[in-house]
Amino acid sequence: MTTAQHKIGSGFGARSTAEEVLNGIDLSGRLALVTGGYSGLGLETTRALANAGAHVVVPARRPADAEAALAGIPGTEVGELDLADLASVDAFARRFLGTGRPIDILIANAGIMAAPERRVGPGWESHFAICHLGHHALVNRLWPALKAGGGARVVTVASSGHHSSPMRWDDVQFERGYDRWLAYGQAKTANVLFAVHLDRLGADHGIRAFSLHPGAILTPLQRHLRPEEMVERGWIDEQGNQADPDFKSPEQGAATQVWAATSPRLDGMGGLYCEDCDVAEIAAEEGEWVGVRPYAIDAGEAERLWTFSADLTGVSLG
């Protein structure tokens, strides 16, 4: 293990908002790209970055919906992208690279959770494909623009859900029985491992990578859960209102990814998993769901996943 996973005393916490962590940070002249940046935490992330002066590019599977959601936010643009379709990823990257613009911040925010079994591309399990493989291909395709940024940060939105599953190397695609929560957990572990290895590859080019748990927030991410499931988990009450006092607002939920993407406190650092607007500690034991599990920041696992993903997608930096 090579990462220094310890809190740094950021001065922010679980209730900090994206606007608060950006207070005093001027992003004028900077370009950010936020996948899924028109819904839920992504929308709040886009809003906060744009309000701080950044120009925000929002790739979207449903461009018309994205245009409508972003209509009141100046300094944003929408591009068509379906992370489940590698041809779409390649087409988006070619269009973007054709503009000659550098990328200063890339936030891999889009994802799905606890979805019914679905196969995409050449038969890939949908959580792994959309949350991880699509972003792997996108970041690799946009590598020239990230290098041109002269100090870019790549932030992958993972989750404490990674505690539920390491990489299932014997059955990554769930061909021997499907479990939607384990599929989500493996995909979130992949998000963390991706940042670990990307940081190793990018550091010499000034590109640093981070992953994070945004917290528990009620957003469209829960679209695949029945109301009665969320009542049983204590997330909402019978009337559909938020019931868990530990849940964050969307503005609070977006804060950690915005902090990881912009905080000067993280200069010279990378490959770290963050939560509550700080670097997280390594999880002390199973069952706590706080901090990061050692298997998710293991450099050997991260390199193995990179090679595996490069073989599947046909895209790699090296």
C-alpha positions in Angstrom: 0.0 0.0 0.0 1.5 3.3 -1.0 -1.2 5.9 -0.3 -1.1 8.2 2.8 -4.7 7.7 3.9 -5.0 10.0 6.9 -7.2 13.0 7.7 -5.5 16.3 7.0 -7.8 18.6 9.1 -9.4 20.4 6.2 -11.5 22.7 8.3 -14.7 21.4 6.6 -17.0 18.5 7.6 -20.1 16.4 6.8 -22.4 19.5 6.8 -20.2 21.7 4.7 -21.7 22.7 1.3 -20.2 22.9 -2.1 -20.5 26.6 -2.0 -18.7 26.8 1.4 -15.7 24.8 0.3 -15.4 27.0 -2.8 -15.5 30.2 -0.8 -12.5 32.3 -1.8 -11.5 30.0 -4.7 -11.7 31.7 -8.2 -12.1 29.2 -11.0 -12.3 31.8 -13.8 -10.7 30.6 -16.9 -10.8 27.0 -15.8 -12.7 24.2 -17.6 -14.4 21.4 -15.7 -16.2 18.4 -17.1 -18.8 16.7 -14.9 -20.5 13.5 -16.1 -24.1 13.3 -15.0 -23.8 17.0 -14.1 -27.4 17.8 -14.7 -29.1 15.7 -12.0 -28.8 15.1 -8.2 -25.3 15.7 -6.9 -24.0 16.3 -10.3 -26.3 19.3 -10.8 -25.2 20.8 -7.5 -21.6 20.2 -8.4 -22.0 21.9 -11.8 -23.8 24.9 -10.2 -21.1 25.4 -7.5 -18.2 25.2 -10.0 -20.0 27.5 -12.5 -20.7 30.0 -9.7 -17.0 30.0 -8.8 -16.2 31.0 -12.4 -15.5 27.7 -14.1 -16.8 26.8 -17.5 -18.5 23.5 -17.1 -19.0 20.9 -19.8 -21.7 18.4 -19.0 -21.8 15.2 -21.1 -25.3 13.7 -21.0 -27.1 10.6 -22.3 -30.2 12.8 -22.6 -28.9 16.2 -23.9 -32.3 17.8 -24.0 -33.0 17.0 -20.4 -29.5 18.4 -19.5 -30.1 21.6 -21.4 -33.4 22.1 -19.5 -31.8 21.4 -16.1 -28.9 23.8 -16.8 -30.8 26.6 -18.4 -30.4 28.9 -15.4 -26.7 28.2 -14.8 -24.4 30.4 -17.0 -21.1 29.1 -18.2 -22.3 25.6 -18.9 -22.5 23.5 -22.1 -23.9 20.1 -22.9 -22.5 17.3 -25.0 -24.0 13.9 -26.0 -22.4 10.9 -24.2 -23.6 7.5 -23.2 -21.2 5.8 -20.8 -22.6 2.4 -21.6 -21.6 2.8 -25.3 -17.9 3.0 -26.1 -18.6 4.3 -29.5 -20.5 7.2 -27.9 -17.5 7.8 -25.5 -15.1 7.9 -28.4 -17.3 10.2 -30.4 -17.7 12.6 -27.5 -13.9 12.6 -26.8 -13.1 13.3 -30.5 -15.5 16.2 -30.6 -14.1 17.7 -27.4 -10.5 17.2 -28.4 -11.3 18.9 -31.7 -12.0 22.1 -29.8 -8.4 22.2 -28.6 -9.4 23.1 -25.1 -7.5 21.8 -22.0 -9.4 20.2 -19.0 -8.5 21.4 -15.5 -11.1 19.3 -13.6 -12.8 16.1 -14.6 -15.4 14.7 -12.2 -16.7 11.2 -12.9 -20.0 11.6 -11.2 -22.5 9.7 -13.3 -23.5 6.2 -12.1 -26.3 3.8 -11.2 -27.2 2.0 -8.0 -28.9 -1.3 -7.2 -30.3 -1.6 -10.7 -32.0 -4.7 -12.0 -29.7 -7.0 -14.0 -28.9 -5.5 -17.4 -26.2 -6.2 -19.9 -24.6 -3.5 -22.0 -21.9 -3.4 -24.7 -20.6 -6.9 -25.3 -22.5 -8.3 -22.3 -20.9 -6.3 -19.5 -22.8 -6.0 -16.2 -24.3 -2.5 -16.2 -22.9 -1.1 -12.9 -19.4 -2.1 -13.7 -19.8 -0.8 -17.3 -21.4 2.5 -16.6 -19.8 3.5 -13.3 -16.3 2.3 -14.2 -15.6 1.1 -17.7 -17.2 4.1 -19.4 -15.3 6.5 -17.2 -12.0 4.5 -17.8 -12.5 4.9 -21.5 -13.5 8.6 -21.3 -10.5 9.6 -19.1 -8.1 7.7 -21.4 -9.6 9.3 -24.5 -9.4 12.8 -23.0 -5.8 12.3 -21.8 -4.3 14.9 -24.2 -6.7 17.5 -22.9 -6.0 16.6 -19.2 -2.2 16.9 -19.9 -2.8 20.2 -21.5 -4.4 21.5 -18.4 -1.1 21.7 -16.7 -2.2 20.4 -13.3 -5.6 18.7 -13.8 -7.5 16.8 -11.2 -9.6 13.8 -11.9 -12.2 12.9 -9.2 -14.2 9.7 -9.2 -17.4 9.6 -7.2 -17.3 6.3 -5.4 -19.3 5.4 -2.3 -19.1 3.7 1.1 -20.9 1.0 -0.9 -17.4 -0.2 -1.8 -17.4 -1.8 1.7 -19.8 -4.5 0.4 -17.6 -6.0 -2.2 -14.0 -6.1 -3.4 -13.3 -6.9 -7.0 -14.8 -10.3 -7.8 -12.1 -11.5 -10.1 -13.7 -14.9 -10.5 -16.9 -13.5 -11.8 -16.6 -9.7 -12.5 -19.6 -9.7 -14.8 -21.9 -11.7 -12.5 -22.4 -14.5 -15.0 -23.0 -17.0 -12.2 -25.8 -15.2 -10.4 -26.7 -11.6 -10.0 -26.9 -9.5 -6.8 -27.6 -5.8 -7.4 -26.0 -4.6 -4.2 -22.8 -6.6 -4.7 -22.7 -5.3 -8.3 -23.0 -1.8 -7.1 -20.3 -2.4 -4.4 -17.8 -3.9 -6.8 -18.3 -0.9 -9.2 -17.7 1.5 -6.4 -14.5 -0.4 -5.4 -13.5 -0.1 -9.0 -14.0 3.7 -8.8 -11.6 3.9 -5.9 -9.0 1.6 -7.5 -9.2 3.6 -10.8 -8.1 6.8 -9.0 -5.2 5.0 -7.3 -3.7 3.8 -10.5 -4.6 6.9 -12.6 -2.8 9.0 -10.0 0.3 6.8 -10.4 0.2 7.2 -14.2 -0.6 10.9 -14.1 1.5 12.4 -11.4 4.5 13.0 -13.6 2.2 15.0 -15.9 0.8 17.0 -13.1 -2.5 15.1 -13.2 -3.7 13.9 -9.8 -6.6 11.7 -9.0 -8.9 11.3 -6.0 -12.0 9.2 -5.2 -14.7 9.8 -2.5 -17.8 8.9 -0.7 -20.2 11.8 -1.0 -22.4 10.7 1.9 -26.0 9.4 2.0 -28.3 11.7 0.1 -31.8 11.3 -1.4 -31.3 11.9 -5.2 -32.5 10.2 -8.4 -29.8 7.6 -7.8 -32.4 5.7 -5.7 -34.7 5.4 -8.8 -34.4 1.6 -8.7 -35.5 1.2 -5.1 -39.1 0.7 -4.1 -40.4 3.2 -1.5 -41.0 0.3 0.9 -37.4 -0.7 0.7 -36.3 2.8 1.7 -38.8 2.9 4.5 -37.4 -0.5 5.8 -33.9 0.9 5.6 -35.0 4.0 7.6 -34.2 6.4 4.8 -37.7 7.8 4.4 -40.9 7.7 6.4 -44.3 6.3 5.2 -45.1 9.7 3.6 -41.8 9.7 1.6 -40.0 12.3 3.7 -36.4 11.9 4.7 -36.2 10.1 8.0 -32.5 9.4 8.6 -30.9 12.4 10.3 -27.5 11.5 9.0 -28.5 12.0 5.4 -27.1 15.1 3.7 -28.7 17.7 1.5 -27.7 17.6 -2.2 -25.6 20.8 -1.6 -23.8 19.0 1.3 -23.5 15.8 -0.8 -21.7 17.7 -3.6 -19.2 19.3 -1.3 -16.6 16.5 -1.0 -16.2 16.1 -4.8 -15.9 19.8 -5.2 -13.4 20.0 -2.4 -11.3 17.1 -3.9 -11.4 18.8 -7.3 -10.3 22.3 -6.1 -8.8 22.4 -2.6 -5.2 23.8 -2.4 -4.8 21.6 0.7 -4.5 18.6 -1.7 -1.8 20.1 -3.8 1.0 17.6 -4.3 -1.2 14.7 -3.1 -3.2 12.1 -5.0 -4.6 8.6 -5.1 -6.6 9.3 -2.0 -10.1 8.4 -1.0 -12.0 11.2 0.7 -15.2 11.6 2.7 -16.8 14.5 4.6 -14.5 17.1 2.9 -11.3 15.5 4.1 -9.0 12.6 3.4 -10.6 9.4 4.9 -8.9 7.0 7.3 -8.4 3.4 6.4 -11.4 1.4 7.8 -10.5 -0.1 11.1 -12.6 -3.2 10.7 -15.4 -4.7 8.7 -18.9 -3.6 9.2 -18.2 0.0 10.1 -18.8 1.5 6.6 -16.6 4.4 7.5 -13.3 5.2 5.8 -11.8 3.1 3.0 -11.3 -0.7 2.9 -7.7 -1.7 2.3 -8.5 -3.7 -0.8 -9.9 -0.6 -2.5 -6.6 1.3 -2.3 -4.2 -1.6 -2.9 -1.8 -0.6 -5.6 -1.5 -4.2 -7.0 -5.3 -4.5 -7.2 -5.5 -1.1 -8.9 -2.9 -2.1 -11.6 -4.7 -5.4 -12.1 -8.0 -3.5 -12.6 -6.4 -1.0 -15.0 -5.0 -3.8 -17.2 -8.3 -5.7 -17.1 -10.2 -2.5 -18.1 -7.8 -1.7 -20.8 -8.3 -5.2 -22.3 -12.0 -4.9 -22.2 -12.3 -1.4 -23.6 -9.2 -1.4 -25.9 -8.1 1.9 -24.4 -5.2 2.6 -22.1 -2.5 5.2 -21.4 0.1 2.5 -20.9 
